[in-house]
Amino acid sequence: MNIKSNQLMNIIEPDAFSLAVLLATSELAEYSDDATFSKAIEIFLEGYHSFVETQFTPHEAYLNLRWLYCITNGYFNDLISDGINQFNCPYQLDYKSGVLGELDDVKISQIIQKINKDGFYVFEQKLSLDICERLNYLALVTLSQPYPSISYDQKNIYDRRKLVAPIYKFDELDIVNNHDIQSLVVDTSILALAQSYLGCKPIQDSVVMWWSTNFEKEANSKAAQLYHFDMDRIKFIKFFIYLSEVTTQNGPHCYVRGSHQSKPLELLQDRRFLDSEIEQHYSKQDIVEIIGSAGTIIAADTRGFHKGKHLQSGERLVLQIEYANSLFGAPYNQLNINQSSKKFFELKNKYKDTYCRFN
Ligand SMILES: O=C(O)CCC(=O)C(=O)O
């Protein structure tokens, strides 16, 4: 592992991504002599090679990504991301406006600066109420999976009068066939913002919609109601769209400002955290509850600490669209779309790398 970058260039003939990873990891190997650390990098590297060949990440390599994030306080991810960006240049986008507003390069760079500093951004522009209403209707007529649940093959139509779980999740395939969702997935303003933040062609890696309910009296860890950070990909950005009004009572998304950059050592563990643990390390002003009317759109780098606040009353419907710089990491869905809108069909073919999960 103590091989130098230029030596690697000469002895290996990999494709662009694996070369990027090799360069980045060789730099990291010089960063530490510790055997466990080197072993973790080796497993990651082998896993990455295997991913490049098969588009499938070995579980152990994914676990090593999570561990390396903690042990390097994010430095590992930043280095690999720099490597990926050398070989995966962003698109030349001629049009950058959409649901996030009239975006140009100046506006995008202001927003990116804010996300780099705070870890999240709440857009002035909101999703139209018409679309929110149509998606609420979709969420009331489509089967969803109560979660957590004693049985995971018991999808139900959401019935707010007979709650059985703190959240109800929709199958990705069921929602991506909807044309309103498709137009958000290929929205050019979201694409432009994601690629500016990631610094490369973004890969659309998940679309999730779920109801949160006040079924339980306490915060449920499995329902993401305790603070945690995500580490399913190397670098990623999530767009949350509130489809119902969200107040402090019905489950606002909470984010710890600046916690995506680096974390206090005591919190560099891959687990859930009590509010009191977070409060010991961050000031009240930096622990933010994001409330907003239906249509509110938030971009967040959820490698920072975040949670969905436990609901005291009511319910919340939210849609989440995520982009990453690689599909390496947790399993993802490959989706056979059987009802493409014209726009979705055109854009998924135009930006094939980004929409590679959609057949
Ligand atoms: O429900 C929320 O606002 C939090 C969701 C969350 O933790 C996540 O998407 O990673």
The ligand as an SDF file (V2000), in Angstrom:
LIG
                    3D

 10  9  0  0  0  0  0  0  0  0999 V2000
  -37.2510   12.0900    8.5530 O   0  0  0  0  0  0  0  0  0  0  0  0
  -36.3030   12.8730    8.4520 C   0  0  0  0  0  0  0  0  0  0  0  0
  -36.4450   14.0870    8.3350 O   0  0  0  0  0  0  0  0  0  0  0  0
  -34.9120   12.2950    8.5260 C   0  0  0  0  0  0  0  0  0  0  0  0
  -34.6550   11.3700    7.4180 C   0  0  0  0  0  0  0  0  0  0  0  0
  -33.3030   10.7790    7.4770 C   0  0  0  0  0  0  0  0  0  0  0  0
  -32.7260   10.5720    8.5170 O   0  0  0  0  0  0  0  0  0  0  0  0
  -32.6160   10.4250    6.2600 C   0  0  0  0  0  0  0  0  0  0  0  0
  -33.1950   10.5400    5.1730 O   0  0  0  0  0  0  0  0  0  0  0  0
  -31.4320   10.0410    6.3220 O   0  0  0  0  0  0  0  0  0  0  0  0
  1  2  2  0
  2  3  1  0
  2  4  1  0
  4  5  1  0
  5  6  1  0
  6  7  2  0
  6  8  1  0
  8  9  2  0
  8 10  1  0
M  END
$$$$
